[in-house]
């Protein structure tokens, strides 16, 4: 799954308002289209991290509809989101996650979106949960 959320930017009242179907809590805008895209990227990061922190459902990004652009979640948050979704699917506690190969403190940190976790640790956790992290790149 690629963590790129579809974003619609609509010019309203002299601003460019951001609408994200998958993350309805996101409310932001910019004075230019470019600024609105930057604000959307920041807001998506905050929304995804917040849902992980609060152990809420995290919807998979929908396919973009006409008029929408895709905005990527930063790589560290995207990797944590993959592990988080696999952990939720497994239906295990954080203590049980730790028993899959890390200390309980490390297991909890893996699920903390703002904690800088090494990529190899995220990959190990994903694999222990039956998921594989895949890294990709594309032209900006």
C-alpha positions in Angstrom: 0.0 0.0 0.0 1.3 3.4 -0.9 0.5 6.1 1.6 -0.5 8.9 -0.8 -3.8 10.5 0.1 -6.0 12.1 -2.6 -6.4 15.8 -2.0 -8.9 18.2 -3.6 -8.0 21.9 -3.6 -10.9 24.3 -4.2 -10.6 28.1 -4.5 -13.0 29.6 -2.0 -13.2 33.2 -0.7 -9.7 34.1 -1.8 -8.1 31.0 -0.4 -7.4 27.5 -1.6 -9.2 25.1 0.7 -8.0 21.5 1.2 -10.4 18.6 1.3 -9.3 15.1 2.0 -12.0 12.4 1.8 -10.1 9.8 3.7 -9.1 12.1 6.6 -12.2 14.3 7.1 -10.6 15.9 10.3 -8.1 17.7 8.1 -9.1 21.3 7.7 -6.5 23.6 6.1 -6.0 26.1 3.3 -3.4 28.3 1.7 -3.3 31.6 -0.1 -1.9 29.9 -3.2 -2.4 26.5 -4.7 1.2 25.6 -3.9 0.8 26.8 -0.3 -2.4 24.7 0.0 -0.5 21.6 -1.1 2.2 22.2 1.5 -0.4 22.7 4.2 -2.1 19.5 3.0 1.1 17.6 3.4 1.6 18.9 6.9 -2.0 18.2 7.9 -1.9 14.7 6.5 1.2 13.9 8.6 -0.4 15.3 11.7 -3.7 13.4 11.1 -2.0 10.1 10.4 0.3 10.4 13.4 -2.6 11.5 15.6 -4.7 8.4 14.6 -1.7 6.2 15.4 -1.1 7.9 18.7 -4.8 7.6 19.6 -5.0 4.0 18.3 -7.8 5.0 16.0 -8.7 3.4 12.6 -6.4 4.5 9.8 -8.0 4.4 6.4 -6.0 3.2 3.5 -5.7 6.0 0.9 -8.5 5.9 -1.7 -7.8 6.0 -5.4 -7.8 9.6 -6.6 -10.9 10.9 -8.3 -10.8 13.4 -11.2 -9.5 16.8 -9.9 -7.6 15.3 -7.0 -3.9 15.1 -6.5 -2.0 12.6 -4.4 0.0 13.8 -1.4 2.5 11.4 0.1 2.9 10.8 3.8 6.5 11.3 4.9 8.5 8.0 4.7 9.1 7.5 8.4 5.4 8.0 9.2 4.3 5.8 6.3 6.6 3.0 7.5 5.2 3.3 11.0 1.6 3.3 9.6 2.4 0.0 7.8 3.5 -1.5 11.1 0.6 0.0 13.0 -1.9 -1.4 10.6 -0.3 -4.8 10.7 -0.3 -4.7 14.5 -4.0 -3.7 14.6 -4.8 -6.6 12.1 -2.9 -9.0 14.3 -5.1 -8.0 17.3 -2.2 -8.3 19.8 -1.1 -6.1 22.6 2.1 -4.0 22.6 3.5 -6.5 25.1 2.8 -9.3 22.7 4.5 -7.3 19.9 7.6 -7.1 22.1 7.7 -10.9 22.4 8.1 -11.0 18.6 11.7 -9.9 19.0 12.2 -6.5 20.7 12.0 -5.2 24.3 8.7 -3.8 25.4 10.1 -0.3 25.4 11.3 -0.7 21.8 8.0 -2.2 20.7 6.1 0.7 22.1 8.5 3.2 20.4 8.0 1.4 17.1 4.3 2.3 17.4 5.0 6.0 18.4 4.8 8.0 15.2 7.0 10.8 16.5 9.8 8.5 17.7 12.6 8.1 15.2 12.8 4.4 14.7 15.5 2.8 12.5 14.1 1.5 9.3 15.6 -2.0 9.9 13.6 -2.2 13.2 10.4 -1.1 11.5 11.1 -3.8 8.8 11.7 -6.5 11.4 8.4 -5.6 13.2 6.5 -5.6 9.9 7.9 -9.0 9.0 7.1 -10.4 12.4 3.5 -9.2 11.8 3.4 -10.8 8.4 3.9 -7.7 6.4 6.8 -6.4 4.3 8.0 -2.8 4.0 8.8 -1.8 0.5 10.7 1.4 -0.3 10.2 3.2 -3.6 11.0 6.5 -5.3 9.5 8.5 -8.0 10.1 11.8 -9.8 8.9 14.7 -7.8 
